């Protein structure tokens, strides 16, 4: 008589994509934080001079001819929470294996990403900052360009999640959750960039 061995326990999901996304978000967050720290350092160290009437101290950091388009900047800031909301809606639908609403949420999220990129391009066109103008121009494009690259990568992540969704991956909760986590990070990162670069200048 042979004795049958008990079946091995089922393996639990290791969530490699979610953990990897968290590590990437942490690294990118440190990059943005370091760049904003350099921004504040350059701004604090900008030379100062007296105004023509001698009543004010003027800091030569941003040229007086540069005007920040507050409507576009504030629109970007207000749009990011809706992106995070759509990402969370996709997670909600994925947990319930609702492929139709999951795909719809990802499409809307990608569209919001396009709107954010469009707003950033509009800011570049309106501000007309010259890179060789000094520390302000170089740091402005370095920080906002890095943020723009992170947003585009988030859109690429969303596109991958969408095609996996319409491909019939009803058990793709890990990828959808990782995509949402990345958009949460983008929302937090842009909030910092918006405050230091577009508000405080």
Phi, psi and omega in degrees: 000133179257144179258130179274134178283147178294149180293148180291149179295147180292141181282135178275153180293134180271350176057049182298319182294318180294316179294318178299319178296321178297320179293318178297317179297321179295317179296315179294325177296319177294325177296312179297318180297318178295320179292321177292326176296318176295322177302312181293325179294314179296321180294319180293329182269005180295143181295152180241157178208161179278148175290170183299325180272357178075011183263344184231155172254119183257131177263121180278076180247300178248132180300143181293343179281346181273124178241124179283122178287094188295329180298312180294317181295315180291328176295318176300315181299319181284341183278329184301318177301326177291326175296315178297324179295318178295322178297321179289327176298320178298320177296316179302315180290324181294323179297332181259010180054039178263088186296326183294310180288328177297314180294321179297316179298321180291323177296315179297319179299317178296320177297321176296322177299318177299318180297321180294315178299318179299319179295321179294319177297321177297323178296315177302316183293324183279324183283325179052048178285134178266128183299319183280009183289338182146197182297324181299311182298316181294314181289325180299311181288329179295313183287309182291327177293320176296317178297320179296320178296322178294322178294316179297322177294325175295323176295321177296319177300316180296321179296318178298315179298323180294313182293328174292325181292311181288346177279000176096017179277082181285345180255029187265038183297325183298316180293318180297319179293321178295320178298318178296318179301319180295321178288330172299316178299315180300321179297315180293318181295316181291329176302317178293315179298316179302316184291314186279324186268316186264334181265300180284333180060000000 
